Amino acid sequence: MVGNGCNIKVWRDRWLPRATTFRPIRVPEQANEELTIAELIERLGEDGMKTCYVLLSFGMMLRAADDMLVWHYLKNGRFSVRSAYNLARADTQKVRGGSSRHTRKTDWDFIWRANAPHGVQLFGWKACKQAVATTENLIKRRLYVDDFCCKCGARSEDVHHVLLGCCYETWMRYVASELDCSQFGWFLVVCWTLWNSRNAALMEHKLDDPQTLIQQARKYMIAFREANSVRESATQSTPPTKWSRPTRERIKVNFDGDPMHIEALAARRAVELVLKLGWENVIMEGDCLGVVQPLGSGSIEPTQHAPVLMETSGLGRSIPRIEWNLVRRTTNIPAHSLAQCAKSDITFEVLPQTVNLAILADISDNK
């Protein structure tokens, strides 16, 4: 990710938003391989660089932000083994061809979308893949164990037997009578509880009756849902639906842009305006989560908008009191209307009529 450009070589490093090489398509024969982006900007001049849409959209004219390494394949810019695995798998599928049997992907959404803890979802997925440590699977892995069910004594303990076929407990009858089958999360928790019961019988020689296990599963699921509801109520707040007038001692500044990199630049320009006018107690309002949230929290991920956001955050620290608020589009209509008009006309001698009407509507709602 390009910030000040001092550490990025124009012709050698991966810095362009091109998902194949991330480098320039063609390197001139007499090109200086040690040329940095900062030196290129100095040669062309900042005005010349601003004419390049790619450089403008990725905030490459900024001098205050440092260059940084980012992982292009995730929005937050942070590398993960999972994303690298998915990328390698996608490349392999392209080589093998779309019609190959290796490219068919099993849809596990019915498990991952179930309303159940992640550990329970993972167990359900492993059970469907025949990947839990039953005696049958342990023998396949050349571990010498007795191949029988520790509960009923039946031979050949596989996943189907543990979860559905063990005569020690008629689980399908209890599931059908006690649980709503449309709630798949409940069923996963019951299966997970049964697997734990099987392990307790094997390791601790402890047998629980089916009704007790059903009650344990129900208590666990209720606790899970209650914990989630408390977390959601603590983190979610209902934003206002209309613009509200600030208190007398504060000034509210609304900004907007489209798409997101323009919104980031609009936020920076709004902060520059506040500094120019000498305002010391301001509320900055925008309707883009990816811009307002990192500026308000101070935690900026290494995304393509990071250089602009980092410079904006640094400028904001020069303001004695600044607050960043995420608002709905309905509370940001004048700024949004102005941003839409700017798509066709960057300069205005007078404000467009739509913007004037939106401002008057906000004022009238706050009388």
C-alpha positions in Angstrom: 0.0 0.0 0.0 1.5 3.3 -1.1 1.8 6.1 1.4 4.6 8.5 0.9 6.2 6.2 -1.7 9.7 6.4 -0.3 10.2 2.7 0.0 8.4 1.3 -3.1 10.2 0.8 -6.3 8.1 1.7 -9.3 9.2 -1.1 -11.6 10.1 -3.9 -9.2 7.6 -3.9 -6.3 4.0 -5.1 -6.3 2.0 -1.9 -5.8 -0.6 -1.5 -8.6 -4.2 -2.8 -8.2 -3.8 -5.5 -10.8 -4.6 -8.9 -9.4 -2.2 -10.8 -11.6 1.3 -9.3 -11.2 0.5 -6.0 -9.3 3.4 -4.5 -11.3 3.4 -2.2 -14.4 2.6 -4.2 -17.6 5.6 -3.0 -19.5 9.0 -1.9 -18.2 11.0 0.6 -20.4 14.4 -0.6 -21.6 16.2 2.3 -20.1 14.1 2.3 -16.9 15.8 3.0 -13.5 14.9 -0.1 -11.5 15.7 1.8 -8.2 13.2 4.6 -9.0 10.8 5.1 -6.1 7.2 6.4 -6.3 8.2 9.4 -4.2 10.9 10.3 -6.8 8.3 9.7 -9.6 5.9 12.2 -7.9 8.7 14.7 -7.5 9.5 14.5 -11.3 5.9 14.7 -12.5 4.7 17.2 -9.8 1.8 16.6 -7.6 -0.6 18.2 -10.0 0.5 15.8 -12.7 -0.1 12.8 -10.4 -3.6 14.0 -9.5 -4.6 13.5 -13.1 -4.0 9.8 -12.8 -7.2 8.2 -11.4 -5.5 5.1 -10.0 -3.0 7.1 -8.0 -5.7 9.5 -6.8 -8.2 6.8 -5.8 -5.5 4.9 -3.8 -4.3 8.0 -1.9 -0.8 7.8 -3.3 -0.1 11.6 -3.2 0.0 11.6 0.6 3.3 12.5 2.1 2.5 12.0 5.8 1.6 8.3 5.7 4.2 5.5 5.5 4.2 2.8 3.0 2.8 -0.5 4.3 2.5 -4.2 3.3 -1.1 -5.4 2.8 -2.8 -8.6 1.7 -4.7 -7.7 -1.4 -7.2 -10.6 -1.1 -8.9 -9.5 2.1 -10.7 -6.2 2.7 -8.9 -5.7 6.0 -5.5 -6.1 4.3 -4.3 -8.7 6.9 -2.9 -12.0 5.8 -4.7 -15.2 6.9 -3.9 -18.8 6.2 -7.5 -19.4 5.3 -7.5 -16.8 2.5 -4.2 -18.2 1.2 -5.6 -21.7 1.2 -8.8 -20.5 -0.7 -6.6 -18.6 -3.2 -4.4 -21.7 -3.8 -7.5 -23.9 -4.2 -9.1 -21.5 -6.6 -5.9 -21.4 -8.7 -5.8 -25.3 -8.7 -9.4 -25.5 -9.8 -8.7 -23.1 -12.7 -5.8 -25.3 -13.9 -7.9 -28.5 -13.7 -10.9 -26.9 -15.4 -14.4 -26.0 -14.2 -15.9 -29.3 -15.2 -13.5 -31.4 -13.2 -14.9 -33.4 -10.3 -12.3 -31.7 -8.1 -13.9 -28.4 -8.6 -17.3 -29.4 -7.2 -17.8 -27.7 -3.8 -20.1 -29.2 -1.1 -22.4 -26.7 0.2 -22.0 -26.7 4.0 -24.0 -23.5 4.6 -26.8 -25.4 6.4 -24.2 -26.1 9.1 -22.3 -22.8 9.2 -25.5 -20.8 9.2 -27.1 -22.8 12.0 -27.8 -20.9 15.2 -25.2 -22.7 17.3 -21.8 -22.1 18.8 -18.9 -22.3 16.4 -17.4 -25.3 18.2 -20.7 -27.2 17.7 -20.9 -26.2 14.0 -17.3 -27.5 13.6 -18.3 -30.8 15.2 -21.3 -31.1 12.9 -19.1 -30.5 9.9 -16.6 -33.1 11.0 -19.3 -35.6 11.7 -20.7 -35.1 8.2 -17.2 -35.6 6.8 -16.8 -38.8 8.9 -13.8 -37.1 10.6 -14.6 -37.7 14.3 -12.5 -40.1 16.4 -14.9 -43.1 16.4 -13.3 -46.6 16.9 -13.8 -47.3 13.2 -11.8 -44.2 12.2 -9.1 -44.9 14.8 -8.6 -48.3 13.3 -8.4 -46.8 9.8 -5.6 -44.7 11.2 -3.8 -47.9 12.4 -4.5 -47.3 16.0 -5.1 -50.6 17.8 -8.4 -50.2 19.7 -11.3 -52.4 20.4 -13.9 -51.8 17.7 -17.2 -51.8 19.7 -19.6 -49.2 21.1 -18.7 -48.4 24.7 -22.4 -48.0 25.5 -24.3 -50.8 23.9 -21.4 -53.2 23.0 -22.3 -53.3 19.3 -19.5 -54.0 16.9 -18.1 -51.4 14.5 -18.7 -48.0 16.1 -19.0 -45.4 13.3 -20.5 -41.9 13.3 -23.9 -43.0 12.2 -24.0 -45.5 15.1 -22.9 -43.0 17.7 -25.3 -40.3 16.8 -28.3 -42.2 15.5 -28.1 -46.0 15.7 -27.0 -46.8 19.3 -29.7 -49.0 20.9 -28.8 -47.7 24.3 -30.9 -44.6 23.5 -33.5 -44.0 20.8 -32.3 -40.5 19.9 -34.4 -39.9 16.9 -37.6 -40.3 19.0 -36.3 -37.8 21.6 -35.2 -35.3 19.0 -38.5 -35.5 17.2 -40.6 -35.1 20.4 -38.5 -32.5 22.3 -37.1 -30.3 19.6 -38.3 -28.3 16.6 -36.6 -30.0 13.7 -36.6 -26.7 11.8 -34.1 -25.3 14.3 -31.1 -27.2 13.0 -28.9 -25.5 15.7 -30.7 -27.4 18.4 -30.1 -30.7 16.6 -26.4 -29.9 16.3 -26.1 -29.2 20.0 -27.9 -32.5 20.8 -25.4 -34.4 18.6 -22.5 -32.6 20.2 -23.9 -33.4 23.7 -24.2 -37.0 22.7 -20.7 -37.2 21.4 -19.5 -35.7 24.7 -21.6 -38.3 26.5 -19.9 -41.1 24.5 -16.5 -39.8 25.4 -17.5 -39.6 29.1 -18.7 -43.3 28.9 -15.4 -44.3 27.3 -13.1 -42.4 29.5 -15.0 -42.1 32.8 -17.4 -45.1 32.6 -20.2 -42.6 33.1 -23.6 -43.2 31.5 -26.3 -40.5 31.3 -29.9 -41.3 30.3 -31.2 -39.6 27.1 -33.6 -37.2 28.9 -30.7 -35.9 31.0 -28.7 -35.2 27.9 -31.5 -33.5 26.2 -31.9 -31.2 29.2 -28.2 -30.5 29.2 -28.4 -29.6 25.5 -31.3 -27.3 26.0 -29.6 -25.5 28.9 -26.5 -25.0 26.9 -28.4 -23.7 23.9 -30.4 -21.3 26.0 -27.2 -20.0 27.7 -25.7 -19.5 24.2 -28.7 -17.5 22.9 -28.9 -15.4 26.1 -25.2 -14.6 25.8 -25.6 -13.6 22.2 -28.6 -11.4 22.9 -26.7 -9.6 25.7 -23.8 -9.0 23.4 -26.0 -7.7 20.6 -27.9 -5.3 22.9 -24.6 -4.0 24.3 -23.0 -3.4 20.9 -26.0 -2.3 18.8 -27.5 1.2 19.1 -30.3 2.6 17.0 -28.9 5.7 15.1 -31.3 8.7 14.6 -33.4 8.8 11.4 -33.1 12.6 11.0 -30.4 15.2 11.2 -30.2 16.8 14.7 -28.9 20.3 15.6 -25.8 20.3 17.7 -25.6 22.1 21.0 -24.5 25.8 20.9 -20.9 25.2 21.9 -20.4 22.5 19.1 -20.3 22.6 15.4 -21.4 19.7 13.2 -19.7 18.8 9.9 -21.3 16.4 7.6 -19.4 14.8 4.7 -20.1 12.2 2.0 -18.6 10.7 -1.1 -19.1 7.9 -3.6 -17.4 5.4 -3.8 -15.6 4.7 -0.6 -12.2 6.1 -1.5 -13.9 9.4 -2.4 -15.6 9.3 1.0 -12.3 8.9 2.7 -10.9 11.9 0.8 -14.1 13.9 1.7 -13.4 13.1 5.4 -9.9 14.4 5.1 -11.0 17.5 3.3 -13.6 18.1 6.0 -11.0 18.0 8.7 -8.7 20.3 6.7 -11.6 22.8 6.5 -12.2 22.6 10.3 -8.5 23.4 10.9 -8.6 26.2 8.4 -11.6 27.8 10.1 -10.2 27.3 13.6 -13.1 25.4 15.0 -12.1 23.6 18.2 -15.2 21.6 19.2 -16.7 19.6 16.2 -18.8 16.6 15.5 -17.9 14.8 12.2 -20.7 12.9 10.7 -20.6 10.4 7.8 -22.6 7.4 6.6 -19.8 5.1 5.5 -18.9 2.5 8.2 -15.5 1.8 6.6 -14.5 5.4 7.0 -16.1 6.6 10.2 -15.5 3.6 12.4 -11.7 3.5 12.0 -11.4 7.3 12.4 -13.5 7.1 15.6 -11.8 4.2 17.1 -8.3 5.1 16.0 -7.8 1.5 14.8 -7.0 1.7 11.1 -6.6 -1.6 9.2 -4.1 -1.8 6.3 -6.6 -1.4 3.6 -6.3 0.6 0.3 -7.9 3.5 2.1 -5.5 3.4 5.0 -3.1 6.2 3.9 -5.9 8.7 3.6 -7.5 7.6 6.9 -4.1 7.7 8.7 -3.5 11.3 7.5 -7.0 12.3 8.4 -6.6 10.8 11.9 -3.3 12.7 12.3 -4.9 15.9 11.3 -7.8 15.3 13.6 -5.5 15.1 16.6 -4.7 18.8 16.1 -8.4 19.6 16.9 -8.9 20.0 20.7 -12.3 18.2 20.7 -13.4 16.0 17.7 -16.0 13.3 17.6 -16.8 10.9 14.8 -20.4 9.7 14.4 -21.7 7.1 12.0 -25.2 8.1 10.8 -27.8 6.9 8.5 -28.1 8.2 4.9 -31.4 9.9 5.9 -29.5 12.1 8.4 -26.8 13.0 5.9 -29.0 14.0 2.8 -27.4 17.5 2.1 -23.9 16.1 2.0 -25.0 13.1 0.0 -26.9 15.3 -2.5 -23.8 17.5 -2.9 -21.6 14.4 -3.5 -24.0 13.1 -6.2 -24.0 16.5 -8.0 -20.2 16.6 -7.9 -20.1 13.5 -10.1 -21.2 15.6 -13.1 -19.9 19.1 -12.0 -16.9 19.4 -9.7 -17.2 23.2 -9.2 -20.3 25.1 -8.2 -20.8 28.9 -8.4 -24.0 28.4 -6.3 -25.3 25.4 -4.4 -27.5 23.1 -6.5 -31.2 23.3 -5.8 -31.4 19.8 -4.4 -28.8 20.6 -1.8 -30.6 23.8 -0.8 -33.8 22.0 -0.4 -32.2 19.3 1.7 -30.6 21.9 4.0 -33.9 23.7 4.4 -35.7 20.4 5.3 -33.1 19.6 8.0 -33.4 23.1 9.5 -37.2 23.0 9.5 -37.2 19.6 11.2 -35.1 21.1 14.1 -37.1 24.2 14.8 
